Amino acid sequence: MRVVAKIGSSSLTDALGVIQRNAIAKLCDEAAALRAAGHEVLIVTSGAVSSGVAALGLPSRPTDMPTLQALAAAGQPRLMEVYGAELARHGLVPAQALMVPNDFMNRRQYLHARQTLVRLLELGCVPVINENDAIANDEIRFGDNDRIAALLSHLVSADVLVLLTDTPGLYTADPRTDPTATLITDVHADDPLLSVNASGSGTNRGSGGMASKLAAARIASWSGVRTVIARSGQDSVLQRAVAGDAGLGTTFHPHDRRLSARKLWIAFAAAAEGVLTVDDGARNALVNRGVSLLPAGVVSVVGDFDEGDNVDIAASDGTVFARGMVTMSAETARSVAGKRTSDLPSEVTPEIVHRDDLVILP
């Protein structure tokens, strides 16, 4: 099997943000065991910013973007140093890869990234992947390492994605505040739980949380990849996840519908910057005929978005049924909403959302 294992800052660092070497050692031990059993392993790791906080002796994690990016640059080498030493105990060579969303959105970058990572696996390396936080913007703010791990699973055609965290899995409610909360062991592709609204970051050391893990599970499910959310401290957690241990965490089963990496990003990984409400005729055409969204079908435009941003597409009753990447700004969209193609100014593209950048949501 080809396995992607993602571990977050809260599982890698203590309350002060200092790397817990024993946590990385355990992860590397289990990755080595999988390798010895004939599996391929890629590790997606958080912890660069937290490592930078500890390295520079700061009393707490800052919140401003320039400092976060500087801390990521300072912390990433320290993080890789630990991975290198722990994998070396097993005779394994780590290979660092820093990625950003464009690596999945741009077709050429996507193919190049896939070629590189697959070749690293062929050479016997263990790719250790992180976001390129030192130069990225939204990635740090939204905590997208979970999403990066899911998109990576699509990129390398993984068999299973394991999201390691500090909780046993997905609960019916927040177990920290609700004593009746119970662990959900299985979520199927058509289960409404895939649309559940979970809380954000669970600790101040990481930027993810259950919400981002659910988004990642949606991406992986629609990539045909089985996903497991489990507590990182459990014994042999990676081996049990690969084996399909029914008693381990929460398993999200793969969907039989597959989306491209670009559409996965549009549908589940990127934030919506606005809402386009369409009439019933446009909704029927989008859902049943797979066409582009034209200005004539747009009833209202909400939000302040630019060309290339993602927007939700809603029916007249307010139900969001699709998401897409717009070809124009909100200002332009408002000026052409309801107009027929023949009435559009010559400089305006005839589609507000092209069908290649449109996803009908489950």
N, C-alpha and C positions, 0 to 999 in steps of 0.2 A: 504493500500500500504506500501511497504518497500522503504524508501527514503534515499538516500545518499546525503548529502549536503556538498560541499567543499568550503571553504572560504580561500582566499589568504592573504598574508602579507599586500599587498597594500590596502586591504579593512579593515584590522584589526588595522593598526598602522598609526600614523601620520608621517610627513616628517622626524622626528627625530628617528622614530622607536619605539616610545612609544605606548603601547597598548591603543587603544581607547575603553574604557570599554563600551561605549554606543553601539558600533558596535557588540560586543559580546552579550550584553544584548538584542539587537534587534534579533539577530540570535537565541538566547535561547528562547525568547518570541515566535518566530514563530515555533520553534521546539516543544515547549510545546503545542502550539495551534494544531499542527498536531497530537501530542500524544493524546490530548483530543478528537480529531475527530476519533481516532481509528487507526491511522497510526503508523508505527515504523520508528524511525529516527536514523541515524548514522551521526555523524559530522566528517569530515576530515578537520583539521585545520592546517594552516601554522602559522608562527609567533614566533617560538621558538628562532631562531637566532636574529630576530629583537628585541625580548624581552630581550635577553642577551646583545645586544648592549646598549639598554637603561639602563639596570640594572647596567652595569659596567661603564656607563658614557662615552662611547667611542664617539668621534666626528663623525664617519662615520662607515659604514659597511665594515669590512676587507674583503680581497679576498683570503687569504691563508687558506688551508684546516684545519690545526691544530687549528687555532683560531676560524674558523667557527664552528668546532665541539665542542670546549670548550664553545663558546657562546650558542650553542644549549642546552648544558647540564645546563648552568646557567639560560637560559630563559624558558625552558620547565616547571619547577615547577611554575614559576610566571604565565605562560599562563594557566595552569590547575587550579591554585588558582582562577582566574577570572571566568573560566567556572563553577567551582564548586559552587561559590557564586551565579552566575546568574541562574543556573539551580535549585539551592536550593530554590529560590524564588517561584518556581512552584512545589516544592515538588519532584523534580526529582534528581536522583543520576547519576553523570557522571562516566564513567569507562574508564580510560586511556588505550590505546593500541598503542604501538610503533611498527611499521612494517618496513620491508625491502623487496627488491625484492625476496629474497630467500623464503619468506613466500608464494609466489605465484608460484615460479618455482619448488620447492621441493614438491612432492605430499603429503608426510607425514606432512610437515609443513602446507601445504594448508588445509588439512582436519582438522588439529588441530586448526588452526586459525578460520576456519569456525565454528567448534564446539563451541569454546569459545565465539565468537561474537554472534552466534545465541542464546546461553544460556543466555548471558547478556541481549539480547532483551526480552527473555522469563521472565527474572527476573525483567523486568521493567526499566532497566538502559538505559542511553543514551551513547553509546560508543563514545568516543572522540579520534580520531585517528590522529596520526602524523607519519611521517617517523622517524626512529631511527637515527636522524642526528648526534648524539653524537658519534656513532661508524661506520656510513656508509661513503661511499666515493662518488660514482657517484651521489647519490641521491641529495646531496646539489648542486653539480656542474650542474646537468641537470634540477633541479627544478621539480622533478617527483611527487610532491604531486597530481597534476592533474591525472597523470597516475595511481598512487596508488589508487586514488578515483575510477577510472574506473575499475581497477582490483578488488577492493573491491566490487564494484557493482556486478561483476561477481561472486565473492566469496560467497556473501550472497544472491544471486538471487534477487537483487533489481528490483523494477519496474521503478524507475526514478532516474536519477543522475542530481543534480543541481550544476553547477559550478558557484559560485558567484564571481564576479570580479568588477573592477572599470569602466568597459565599458558596454554599453547596450547589446552587443552581437557581432556577427561576421559581419564585414563590407566587402563591395566589394573592399575596399582599406583602408589604414590607415587614419582614419578621422582627425588625428592630423596634417597631411600634405596634404591631398587631400580633398578639400571642396566638391567634387562631390561624395564622398563615401556615399553609402546607406547601411542601415541595411538589412541583409539577415535573413528572419524570419524562413525559413524552408529549411533543407537539408535532402534529402532522401538517402537511403542506397546506391543507384546506382548513386548518383550525383557526378560528377567530383569535386565538391567543397570539398569533403572529401579528396582530394589530394592537396588542395590549399597550397601554401607555405606562411605561415604567419610569421610576425616578431616575435622576441624573447621577452625578458622581457620588460614590459612596464614601470617599475619603478626600482629605485635602492634599494628598500626595499624588493623586492621579487625576486625569481629566476625563476619564471615561465613566462607566457606570453601567447599570443593567439596561438602560435605554439604548446605549450604543451597542451593547451585546445583542439586543433584540434586532436592531437594524442589521447587524452583521449576520445574524441567523437568517433573516429574510433574504439577504443577498446570497448567502451560501445555499439556502434551500432552492432558490430560483436558479442556481448554478448546477444543481444536481449533486450537491455536496452535503453529506451528513455532518451535523454540527453538534458538539457536546459542550455545555457549560458546566464546569466542575470546579471544586475547591482545589487550589494548587497544592495544598499541603497533604492531600490524601496519598497513601502509599500506592505506588505504581499507577498513578492516575493516567498517564499517557498510554500505557499498555492496556489498561482496562477500557479506555475510550476506544482504542483501535479494535479491541476484541468485542466491542458492543455490549459491555457489561450493563445489564438492565438496572442495576442498583446504583449507578454512578450518575449523579447530577441530572441535568435536563438534556434530553436528546431531541434535536429538531431534524425531522426526516426530510429527505430531498423532495422537491417538487418535480412533476413530470414535464412542466413547461420550463424551457431554458431561455435565458435572455443573454444578449451580448454584454460584454463588460461595460460598454458605453451606456446601454440602457439600464443596466444594474445600478450604475452610478446615478443616473438621472432619477430612477424610481426610488431608491432606498438610501443612498449615501449622501446626497447633496441636499442642503436646505432649500425649501421653496421660498422665493422672494416675493411672491404675489399670487393672486388668484384670478383666473379668467373664467367668468360664468358664460355658458353657452346655451343656446336655445335647444329645444328637443330635436330638431332636425340635425343640427351639428353633432349632438351627442350620439344619435343613431348612426350617423355617417362615420364618426370616429370609432365607435365600438364595433360596428358590424361590417364596415367596408374598408377599414384600415387606411383612411385617407389623411391628408394633412389638415390642420385647422386653419381655415380661411377667415379673414376679418368679418365676412358676412354673417357668420354664425355666432359672433361674440356679442353678448348682451352688456357686460360690464367688465371693467378692469380695476382691480384693487392691488395696491402696492406700489413700490418705487423700485423697479427692476431695470436692468440694462440688457442689451443684446448678449446672449450667451448664458443668462441666468436661468434657473429652473423656476417653474411656476406650477401650481396646482390648477387643474381644470375641473370645474364644478358644473353640475346640472342646474336647472332652474330652481330646484328645491334645496340647493346648497350642498348636495352630496358630492364629495370629491371622487371622481371616477378615473381620473388620468393625471399624468404629470408629464411635463415636457420642457424642452429647452427653447426659449424664445429667440426669434430672429431680429427682434426690434426692442426698443426701450418701452417702458410703460407709457411715456408721453406720446410716442408714436402710435402705440396700440390703441390708446384712448381716441386719438384723432381719426383712426380708420375703422374703429369698431362698428359693425353693422353695415359697412359699405361693400358693395359688390366689387369683384376683381376689376371689372372694366372702369370703375369709378376711382380706383386708387391712383395716387400720384406716381409718375414714372419711376421715381427713385425709391419707392417702397416695394419690398419683396411681397409677392402675392400670398405667402403663407406666414402666419404668426408663429406657428409651430409646425415644422416639417415632420412628416410621418416617420422619418428615420430617427428623429429625436423625440418621439412620443411613445409613452408606455401606458397601456390600459391596466389599471391596478386591479388586484384581486378583490 
